[in-house]
Amino acid sequence: MKKKPWDDQTAIDDICHGTQDGATYLFNKYGGRLLNFFEKQFEQLSHEDAKDILQNTFIRFINSVRDDKYQQKASVYTYLSKIGIHECLRFLEKMSPQTVSINDNDDDEYFEQILSPVNLERELCYRLCVAKALKNFENEVKNASDCLQVLTLKGEGWSIEETAKKIGRKPGATREFLSQCRKKLEPYMQPCLDDCDKL
């Protein structure tokens, strides 16, 4: 009987049956792409570090599939990427544990939600998501650069008066502009908050 051509599903089935051909197929298909992703997103990693992490990623993936933990709601590459990000973060955390904190005097609820203390994994998830969201925002929204300027100043702790002077507007107009910018940006940012808060 002729064997069915390889695809992601037949590879998963093969891994479930305890053989290695499926894992080899997926490694050949996605390994190079994942390695490039690790090295691009985590500049602290050496090439050898990234290769070790890639190997650990596939070991964890294979174990997850065999333990019936793999949920096919996401593509194989997405699932591998998630495992890989965890492995990169675990590696970097051992090298240099770090967290993100905010200025305790910043009582702006919007920015507290975004910049509150988070673990390294959530920080990376947010950073990657926000980079894409901001690119879309800049491409699709008029005066996006002006909006990002005032939002950034507010995020850095500038007062309305200081921001108004910086951008050449009156405080009242600056406060209104800031409010409008938040409303414009929120639909782009909220999916990042929703997804990364689940980590």
Secondary structure, DSSP 8 states (H G I E B T S, - for coil): -------HHHHHHHHHTT-SHHHHHHHHHHHHHHHHHHHHH-TT--HHHHHHHHHHHHHHHHHHHHTT---TTS-HHHHHHHHHHHHHHHHHHHHS---B---TT---HHHHHHHS-B-HHHHHHHHHHHHHHHHHHHHHSTTHHHHHHHHHHHHTT--HHHHHHHHT--HHHHHHHHHHHHHHHHHHHHHHHHHHTT-
